[in-house]
């Protein structure tokens, strides 16, 4: 028997048997909220802009996800469907249990959003999609947030993916990001743009991409962009250097390579202490030396970028463009040095986005992100 | 020498990376003044917080006072602590921002020479590359002298220079033209950015999105389906400390000439071919030109003015306009204006636009209501349809920005009983993010050189052409100046203005 943990109704709401019972319960909750609001003179608007389907195999992940959605509910009113499956399923009879409630996010009574839990017990994988489909609000985009490494070979993953307009993953949680990213890329291509693929690690490097782009808005510095000779990217590791997660660093390199037309000339080669060293080729045939290095830095999550340095040579002039995370880890210093003379140093906020910030950002983008897919393709060419 | 057109930046692609402006030096005239302290510097700091300022950016404060860079930065910091929309202040970001802030005293020609050297240095050392924006945050009386000095000291020659000015753009048509001629000494129309902060508001831009990104509204957006349009810009505030200015201006010049007519233009304009500065402003101008002028002798029948007396706002007694500081005891200044306007074009022929605005009205609210015609034939019995009203689409600009649609629905009882219900889209409930401050939006656009949300000279002139005859008629003593108690929706004459047409003001 599997461990039949009781569902905490204070967290997940009342149990309902079946989809129509659940819809009735939601309607009842909405009415009572409406009556309550009327007493207090606040109209309840049932605003929904999207469906969010969350998949987890551990209740702790599901709870964390639910807390994240709660935080976002005022920005992205939605119907959230949290699907939790059993990890231990020795012979338990397959069964789906449903719960629902209408949390009042942050006391913002004018917004109502709905949260539904589907708890699968035993081997109920093939039943999941049939429970999700009737619960989706019509005519609104479906975001599928997979909280761990997606089981790319499992039919139920395909079935849920077929409902989605966007698949959200976090490659920071992948056991082997280089392999899984490559396979996800293949899946995304096979989807022929039916859905967009996104990765929180891509969202995490947006500020770094932004700061890098800003250097080359300066007309005097722009020509160096075509003459990059080397680039170093640092990423955080834990104190004993065991957790090596270079996905953000690799995505950053993949992005530069795809924007600037660099091609892979070899495979990723390991260098000292879990780093990588390899060369790419610019469109003019010159080599770009790429060095990715792990670095211990207090206050950073494993894999987060710690700094980057772009070196370029043009007409005998040496230029360096540097973004360095500050000690407090929530700021960065950017610096430009031309011919050895430092100019334009500034301090900019980098922020330390939590999962809710990342998800919130992703939910504003309803289509696929071609720039990401191109960066991913460039990265895949290296593995 | 002007540089060759800059190479495109291939890194700046995709939906995530915000468009940051080109490297630029921003010169704030009136750098020690109120506008700089309350709006401009807080907006710049908040842009820096969002990483929206370019990698090469410098601010030069210019004013008459003699200050060191350090003193100037300190005073800006003190103001920022008071006025920033985000708090507490991120000192790291501020320090880094402040390093690129300088001060130049421009009390004489020598000061302008210093300014020229400062900017030339920045072009090379900071990489601003001849890109400069002059922000005239001074009283309009100083615009002329500043522009003369800029020209005399070659500050706008062979560089990419632009200028931002604030309303009022003149006090009538001829002064607006005069001001324009002054500016033209150093700037072309493309280089002049006139701020109407209303246009920087999210919901005002949303008017264009609602109308032109949706297919279902445009077909009914005309005289055939629309009975009339009401635009209300209501303030519960009085004139605060602006007595002296208000005595000169009055609500007609302060609100009707710019904000109210701009809202009218956005609601009534034809679809532009693109969302760019030329296309949008061409269409706004076109509709402004179609607004039927109100001749001096017709002012009494089409326009109502009023002035607030004493009364109560939110339960608190407030004094009358004539008792405000800096106001004459027998002041004839208007603090309320209601206008019955028509647009003489194919789309709107015969559809009245009722506009009203005032100080010390019961609450602060801005809305545009599109009142549709009633259903052409009454199918339901008189009793059943008693609670029915024609459909209305209301665009609320502030507060609680949003859109609501009123339609009839059956009351759930046996038989038919109809009641009007509102379907509400609360902007804040669907996208509950802090909307950026209008000044942040507008300064960023000006730095980028995007003039879509700024008013063009021909619009300004057209707006004065509409307002001038009204002001003139009043100056000649035409029309009463009824006093309305503070905290009411204006004088009863305004109710009569619309009641004559068999209609009534909404209660926003």
Interface residues (C-beta under 8 A of the other chain):
Chain A: X43 X45 X47 X49 X74 X75 X77 X108 X110 X111 X203 X206 X207 X209 X210 X211 X212 X213 X214 X215 X216 X217 X218 X219 X220 X221 X222 X223 X225 X256 X259 X260 X326 X328 X331 X334 X336 X343 X344 X345 X346 X347 X348 X349 X365 X367 X369 X370 X371 X372
Chain B: X3 X6 X7 X9 X10 X11 X12 X13 X14 X15 X16 X17 X18 X20 X22 X23 X48 X49 X51 X54 X55 X56 X90 X92 X93 X95 X96 X97 X99 X100 X125 X126 X127 X129 X424 X425 X426 X428 X429 X430 X431 X432 X433
